[in-house]
Amino acid sequence: MIRTRVGFIGLGNMGARMTRRLVDAGIAVQGYDTDPARAMAAGAQTAATIAEAIDGVDVVLLSLPDSKVIEAVIEGAGGILEHCRPGQVVVDLSTAAASSTVRLNARFAQRGVQYVDAGISGGAAAAEQGKLTLMLGGDRATIDAIAWVFAPISAKVVTMGGSGAGHTTKLLNNFLNAVSLAATAEVMVAGKKAGLDLHRLLEVINSSSGVNFASLNRFPFIIDGNYLEGGLTSKLMTKDVVLYVDMVRELGVASLNAAGPAACFGLATALGYGDQISNRVVDAIGDVSGGVRLKSASTEE
């Protein structure tokens, strides 16, 4: 299998960072995006069409917003199914509905193409550093054969099972991320209004039973005014929560905890924070709690 060139479709916030990691590792990337400038900025060779992006490569990577866009890129006119060839591997690094992934896998199989769903976690910072966690679904032998593609972008790779298992795992993880971020944001606003020292509050939480990813890795920065810009937006977080709810409904699992994060990130979007990093949900909660900001205006630089 060729190990020097891949196709990459979708060079947005995460795709561009992963492309840069691949390029820096000596892998040539044929990049396609609706904004051609993104390919050049990420160090890729600019492909004018999807067909051009996948021409002559054995591995094609996707990083797209949702299943609707993924399906259009794969099944639409001029899409991947129209131009792929037997033996190619398509790796979907997007967040997607597992049911859609399984259906697309069957369509690719008819063309002799392997489809690997690869959920990613770690955010923009991990993508930039090549330290993403990958959760994979698909044929194990295929996954093993393309380990060289995953190496420059990841610190941990876990094969979860057959088609759809990677995207299922991603939605489960993202839902917990949404819950912990929304709940911790609410707690920090309450702590601020109660007059607590937020650094000390986090010190207690992070050595107690309330500890979580947001309290450990987000709020030590947020309380000092650094929102860690560049990560998942509130609109995308809302989308992930909805995908999770749809999935557990299909599985017949009661979803008793989705209302909180759905309301919080929906509120953030309604108040104008939708296209900003989801950490801004704390400001949305602060807005409807009397105009609270975790960092006092008097300490702003």
N, C-alpha and C positions, 0 to 999 in steps of 0.2 A: 504493500500500500504506500502511495506517495506520502511523504512526511514533510514536504516543504511548502505546500500551498493548500489553502482552504477557501471556501466561500463563506461569507458572513452577510446575513440579511438582517437589517435592523441595527443601526449604529447610534442609538440614543444614549441615554444616561449610563446604562450598564453595558450595552453592546460596544460602545466606543472604547470603554475602559478595557474590556476583555480583548478587543481587537488590538489595542496597543500592547497588551501583555504578549499576545501571540507574535506580533511583529518584532517585539524586542527579543523574543526567544528564537528568532530566525525563521519564523514561518511566514511566508508570503500570504497576504489576505486579499482576496477579491471581494470588495465590500460594496453592498448596495443599500441605499437608503433613499427615502423620498426627498431628503435634502442631500444632494451630492457632495456638498462641502464637508459633511461629516466624515466621509470616507477618507478624504485627504487629511483632515485634521487628526484622524486616528492612526495615520500611517499606512492606510490600506491603498491598494490599487482601485481606483474608482470604476465600478461597473455601472453601465448606463441602464441595464435591465436585469431582471431576475435571471433570465437565461444566461446572460454574460457572467453573472456572479457565480453560477454553478457549473459553468463550462470548464471541462478539463480537470475538475477536482474530484477527489473521492469522498471528502467530508464537507458537508454544508451545515453551518451553524445559524440558528435563528434566535433573535432576542426581540420579541414583539410584545405589544401591550396586552393583548387578550386573545381568546379563542376566535372571536369574530375576525380579527385582523389575520391571525394565523391561518384560518381557513381560506381567507381571500388570497393570501400569498401562496398557499399550497394549491388550492383548487381553482382559483380564478383564471381568467384568460391571461396567457403569458406567464402563468405561475409555475411552481416547481414540478407538479405532476406532469405538466405539459412538456417539460424539457429535461427531466431527470433520466438517468440511464441505469440499467441493472448493475448492482454492485456498489452503488453510492450509499453513503450513510448520511441521514439528516438528523442532526441533534438539536432538539428544541429546548433552549435555555429560558423560555418564557414562563410566565405563570398562566396556567390554562386549566380548563375544565377537563378532568380525567376522561369523562365520557367522550368528549370530542377527540382527545388524544388517541383513545383506543380505536375509534372509527377511522381516523386518519392513518393509523398504523396498518389497518386492514387494507386500505387503499394503496399505500406504499408497497405492501407485500405483494400485491397483484402486479406491481411493476418491477419486482425484484430488488426493491430498495429497503434498507433497514431504517426504521424510525426509532430514535432513542429520545425519551423525554427526560430532561435534565433540569430539575428544580434547582435553584441556586439560593443561597442565603449568605448574608454578610454585609450587604449594602455596597454603596459606592466606594467606601474606603477599602473594603476587602477586595473589591474588584480591581481597584487601582494597584493594590499590593500583591495581587495574585494569591489571595488567601481565602477565597470563597469556599463554602461547603457545597458540594454537589450531591444531590440525591437522584439516583438514576433508575429509570425503568426501561426494560427492553431486553434484547438478546444478550446474554452474558458474554458469549464469545466475541460479539461485535464490540461490546463495551471494552473488553480487555484489549482488543486490537487497536482501539483508538485512544488508549491511555495517554499517548503522546500529546494529544490535543488538550486533554484536561490538565496536564501537568503545569503549564505556565499560568493557569488562571485559578488554581485551587490549592488549598492546604489539606482538604479532606474530601474523599470521594467514597460514597456508600451506595452500593447497588441494592435497591429496595425490592426488586422483583420484576415481573413482566410489564408489558406495556401499560402505561397509566400510573404505575406505582410511584414513579418519581414526582409526577405532578400532584398526585394525591398527598404525598408526604409534604410537598411544598405548601399546599393549602392548609394542612393541619398545623404546620409550623407557623405560617403567616397569621393564622387566626390567634394563636397564643401570643404572638408578637403584638397584634392589635389589642388584645385584651390587656396585656401588661402595660403597654404604652398609655392607653386611655385611662386605665385605673390609676397608674402612678401619676399621671398628669393631674387628675382630680385630687389625689392625696396631697400633692405638692402645692396646689392652689389653696387647699384647706389649711395646710401647714402655714402658708404665708399669711393667710387671713387671721390665723390664730396667734400670729406673732412669734412663731418659732424660728430659730436659726436653721435655715435650710441645709447648710452643710452638716450640722449636727444631726438633723433629722435623717439625712441620707446615711450618715455614719451608723445610726441606730438600725435603720431599715436593712442596710447591707450586711449587718451582722446578726440579723434576726430573721424571723420566718417570713417576712414580707419581701425578701430580696428577690429580684428578677432581673432580666436583661436590661430593661429600661432604667431601673434604679442604679444598676452597676455601670452601664456604658453610655447612657444618654444624659441623665439628669445631672451628673456631676459637672457636665459642660453647660447644660441649659440654664442652670441656676446662676451661672456667671455670664449669661448672655450669648453663649455660642450654641446655636441651634443645629450645628453639624450639617449645614446646607448641602444639598446635592443628592440626598437619598430619596426614598419612596415618598411620593406626595400623598396628601390626604385623599384626593380623588382615587388614586390607585389603591390605597389602603381600603377604602370603601368597596372598591371593585373586588378585592381579594376576600373581604368578609362576605360579600354577596355570593361569590363563587363557593366559599366554604359552606354557606347555608344551603345552597343548591345541592352540593355534593352530599351533605349529611342527610338531606331530605331523600335523595335517591337511595341512600344506604338504609333508610329507615331509622335513623338515630335522632333522638330529640335534641334540638338546639335550644338550650335554656340560657345561654350566656352571650348570644350574639347581639342582643338588643343594645347593650351598653356601648361596645365599640362602633356599631353601626350608627347609633345616635351621635356619638362624639365626633367621628370623622365626617359624618353628614353635616353636623353643626359647623365644623371647621370649613367645609366647602361652602356652606351657605353664607358664612361671614367673610368670605373672600380669601381663605387660606388654601383653597383646593389645589392650586398648582404649586404650592410651597411644600417643603418637607413636612412629613406627617408629625414631626416633633412639635410643630406649631399648634397642634391640637391643644396644648397647654394654654396658649394665648386665647384660643376660642373659648375654652372653659373659663378662663380669667375674664374675658369680655362680659360673659353673662353672669359673672359672680362679683360684679362691682368694678370692673376695669383693673383686675389684678395682673401684675407682671411679677415674675419670680425675682428678676433683678431690679432692684430699686433704681428709680431715675437718678437719684443722687449719687449712685455709684457708676453711672454710665460714663464711659470715656469720651 
